Amino acid sequence: MEAAVSRGGESAGELLLRAAALVPFERYALAALALAAAALLYRFLELHFLGDLLRGLRGGRVALTFHPDSQVYHRVASKCRSLHGRYLATPWLASPHLQTLFLSLSGRPPSFTYRRQLYTVRDGGTIALDWLLASDLEAGDVSACDGSISKDDSTPLLVVIPGLTSDSSAAYVKHLVFSMAIKGWNVVVSNHRGLGGISITSDCFYNAGWTEDLREIVNFLHQKYPEAPLFTVGTSIGANILVKYLGEEGDSTPVAGAASICSPWDLLVTSRFISRKLVQRFYDRALAIGLKGYAKLHQPVLARIANWEAITSSLSIREFDRHATCVVAKYETVDTFYRKCSSANYIGNVSVPLLCISALDDPLCTREAIPWDECRANKSIVLATTPNGGHLAFFEGLTAGRLWWVRPVSEFLCALHDSPHMHRQKAQEHGLHSSFESPIDKSPYVNFMEDGMVAAVTNDDPDNDCLHNQIVDEIELNGGMVALQQSENTGAIQTESDSGAFDKNNPEGNAMYVQGHGGPQEPLEEPYANKIHDVKKSINYLARSQGKSVWLLAYIAIVTSWPLLGALGFFFRKRFSNSLLAKKLKKFTQASAKINMTIIQLSYNEGKPDFTNHADNRYEDKRSRPDDRDENPRTTPHLANILHSVYHYESYLWA
């Protein structure tokens, strides 16, 4: 009885300790190991499910970076609800690695069928263009629709550039294509060379900085469908190519708007990041395996121009780029390739409204490479970042049936299409090539045929299917205007006749007015007008290149021309007052005075001269830098051109 009472008098804590003592120690060790492994796994996979729970499953807020005066944000991005909300990842994919892995394995893409078009670029390479038209979804069957787009169709056209070793069959590409096509857009996926089931037909391969294919495709589509607003979306490496292309083109691109998704931005920083941690090394090895698989598809070409054994033994992206990319693309080192091809170097010159989306937990494209300040300084760029999302994944919903980034991209592009802030291609003005223009960097206006013959530029139709839809030269004649347009591979060229710049309907249309410092405007005859027009070109070139050279030229013109001609006229005016020589000399003196006044007037706009110190400054500069040569070697040829122009005046007057 006393024993029972004593047991009944023990507290609950004592009973719990007594029960715990009965458990073997090995069980506690196993439990501790399990907890430690769970914690390490939670950290290794960068799970954020507990954080989402603590936030009440509301997700992380989307952070926007933009210029305070950006009209792209205030008039376009501000209308996108997704950019001003939150992103909550699928609970059972609450990890960037799980999201990225699930995207590569499944992704649950929508089901539809593309229309394929093969496009042959100028170097002989072949690109597969996979189309999904809005009419295809309306008809419900691709075969039931003719799949043609009229030249006057104004339906917006979206060009999609996939990522590394990806093509139009990738899950994330299909999500985007289907989402835009169901909104009434025509979408085309521009596959990289050698992908999409197409063989390599030239010695050129694509890489992270290869923008020539995108440039030619964009120009081809713009010329074939000039009424359709052209938009582009790049993903991963395709985003790097897109932003680099937009920076290279500036205002000259026909692209009206663009979006960059999970761009690596700085290839050198990304290369170092991907080999830093253990989990990133898995991605590095996996991508290297994918690149070697791509290389094996085109082994006959790569084995001929590169070291095939070194390519097959590559264990990382950097090794593959060293043995394959740098050899084919002719880069000195891998770091040189990464530095030159990083899109972060071209952000400042982007003039197209651009939406950039990146996840801060991206396991491939690190947040360290995001150019925050450059994006904030450019009024055309809006940068959206989310705390989670992985690489190109951003799965949302319990079933992971949607990609979040597709929604803000479609909202942004649709809002931009309905706004007046779409980018308009800037017309380029070029003058007719003359002796006053430098012949450097001038391309010949001829075509080299396959048989070695040289032919003039022809007026071929760019829609000719016999030339595999290649963009060919166009010549347009309109009165005195000659406009030569070539594809972006050789540069767009437009020339305009100088004499055609004047109004022919005006009675004095062929005269140009030059106003001096003290008198009214006086018309010059056509030969004088043409020559002074050329002199102005050379003066403007000298003013841009070396300011003091303009004043030196004006000084020489003043002290040499007027006193000399004035003295000749004074001493010989009585003897030759009625002779033909005197009339010619008087006429030349007047023309020279007008030319000098033009030079003075043009030079006066550059600033106030200082002739007294000009020679001394030149002497001091030469003494301080005895080994330096002329900093602008093109200045001397333009001085010679101006003197050559005066010689032409003399030839005309004395003829």
CORWOTA-V668741 format. One record per residue. N is the residue number from 0. PHI is phi in whole degrees, 0 to 359 (999 if undefined). Layout:
n,phi
N,PHI
N,PHI
This chain:
n,phi
0,999
1,290
2,294
3,296
4,295
5,294
6,292
7,291
8,276
9,286
10,282
11,292
12,295
13,295
14,295
15,293
16,294
17,296
18,290
19,294
20,291
21,283
22,280
23,296
24,294
25,298
26,295
27,294
28,295
29,294
30,295
31,295
32,296
33,294
34,295
35,297
36,294
37,295
38,294
39,295
40,294
41,298
42,281
43,295
44,277
45,55
46,292
47,227
48,294
49,295
50,295
51,295
52,295
53,295
54,273
55,74
56,54
57,265
58,85
59,268
60,285
61,279
62,264
63,247
64,237
65,199
66,285
67,301
68,259
69,288
70,287
71,296
72,283
73,293
74,255
75,238
76,295
77,293
78,271
79,268
80,293
81,295
82,285
83,247
84,243
85,230
86,239
87,245
88,287
89,303
90,304
91,276
92,234
93,281
94,199
95,297
96,286
97,295
98,294
99,296
100,294
101,293
102,295
103,286
104,272
105,226
106,81
107,48
108,283
109,291
110,257
111,197
112,237
113,276
114,254
115,256
116,230
117,264
118,242
119,258
120,279
121,291
122,273
123,97
124,288
125,241
126,236
127,268
128,255
129,256
130,255
131,224
132,268
133,297
134,291
135,295
136,287
137,291
138,286
139,83
140,215
141,297
142,292
143,278
144,243
145,288
146,74
147,261
148,241
149,288
150,292
151,265
152,291
153,258
154,295
155,300
156,241
157,247
158,253
159,249
160,247
161,289
162,271
163,295
164,57
165,252
166,222
167,292
168,275
169,297
170,297
171,292
172,293
173,294
174,301
175,292
176,300
177,294
178,297
179,283
180,292
181,287
182,271
183,98
184,264
185,267
186,237
187,226
188,260
189,268
190,290
191,290
192,300
193,81
194,244
195,78
196,81
197,252
198,279
199,283
200,248
201,210
202,273
203,253
204,242
205,279
206,209
207,293
208,242
209,277
210,255
211,295
212,296
213,297
214,299
215,289
216,295
217,297
218,294
219,298
220,293
221,291
222,285
223,283
224,233
225,291
226,272
227,270
228,299
229,253
230,236
231,223
232,225
233,245
234,237
235,57
236,299
237,298
238,292
239,297
240,297
241,296
242,295
243,297
244,296
245,297
246,290
247,292
248,277
249,65
250,279
251,274
252,279
253,279
254,292
255,271
256,192
257,208
258,218
259,241
260,244
261,54
262,284
263,287
264,63
265,247
266,293
267,290
268,295
269,294
270,296
271,288
272,292
273,288
274,249
275,272
276,256
277,294
278,292
279,291
280,293
281,296
282,296
283,299
284,293
285,294
286,293
287,296
288,296
289,295
290,293
291,292
292,295
293,296
294,293
295,294
296,296
297,235
298,301
299,302
300,279
301,293
302,294
303,277
304,247
305,218
306,278
307,293
308,296
309,291
310,294
311,290
312,267
313,289
314,250
315,213
316,295
317,297
318,294
319,296
320,295
321,293
322,268
323,242
324,297
325,293
326,287
327,289
328,274
329,63
330,258
331,293
332,225
333,292
334,296
335,298
336,299
337,294
338,292
339,288
340,259
341,286
342,288
343,298
344,285
345,245
346,294
347,298
348,260
349,285
350,244
351,271
352,306
353,229
354,257
355,245
356,238
357,217
358,259
359,289
360,257
361,302
362,282
363,249
364,257
365,291
366,293
367,294
368,268
369,291
370,276
371,300
372,294
373,295
374,292
375,291
376,277
377,263
378,287
379,267
380,245
381,237
382,255
383,245
384,234
385,238
386,295
387,229
388,148
389,72
390,257
391,67
392,267
393,56
394,293
395,220
396,89
397,293
398,264
399,53
400,264
401,226
402,254
403,298
404,292
405,294
406,292
407,295
408,295
409,294
410,296
411,295
412,293
413,292
414,295
415,292
416,295
417,273
418,252
419,276
420,258
421,295
422,289
423,249
424,295
425,279
426,288
427,262
428,251
429,227
430,264
431,292
432,295
433,223
434,289
435,272
436,259
437,293
438,283
439,289
440,63
441,260
442,271
443,289
444,269
445,223
446,246
447,264
448,279
449,293
450,274
451,93
452,284
453,250
454,235
455,288
456,296
457,252
458,260
459,274
460,280
461,292
462,267
463,289
464,288
465,292
466,260
467,58
468,62
469,286
470,276
471,248
472,289
473,235
474,239
475,236
476,252
477,215
478,66
479,270
480,260
481,233
482,243
483,253
484,239
485,238
486,290
487,293
488,292
489,251
490,96
491,280
492,234
493,229
494,238
495,227
496,295
497,295
498,290
499,279
500,283
501,267
502,283
503,282
504,284
505,282
506,303
507,252
508,295
509,267
510,247
511,238
512,261
513,234
514,260
515,275
516,277
517,230
518,228
519,287
520,287
521,235
522,283
523,255
524,291
525,302
526,299
527,295
528,298
529,295
530,291
531,295
532,299
533,290
534,297
535,298
536,301
537,291
538,296
539,299
540,294
541,294
542,295
543,286
544,273
545,205
546,298
547,290
548,296
549,293
550,292
551,297
552,296
553,297
554,297
555,298
556,297
557,288
558,282
559,256
560,286
561,294
562,298
563,294
564,291
565,295
566,293
567,299
568,293
569,287
570,283
571,247
572,288
573,283
574,289
575,243
576,294
577,250
578,273
579,293
580,296
581,294
582,295
583,298
584,294
585,295
586,297
587,293
588,297
589,296
590,295
591,296
592,297
593,294
594,296
595,296
596,296
597,297
598,298
599,295
600,298
601,292
602,288
603,297
604,288
605,276
606,137
607,278
608,280
609,222
610,286
611,290
612,259
613,296
614,294
615,295
616,296
617,297
618,292
619,294
620,296
621,292
622,290
623,287
624,230
625,294
626,267
627,286
628,251
629,299
630,288
631,230
632,292
633,277
634,294
635,299
636,301
637,285
638,298
639,296
640,295
641,293
642,297
643,295
644,295
645,298
646,298
647,293
648,297
649,298
650,297
651,291
652,287
653,269
654,291
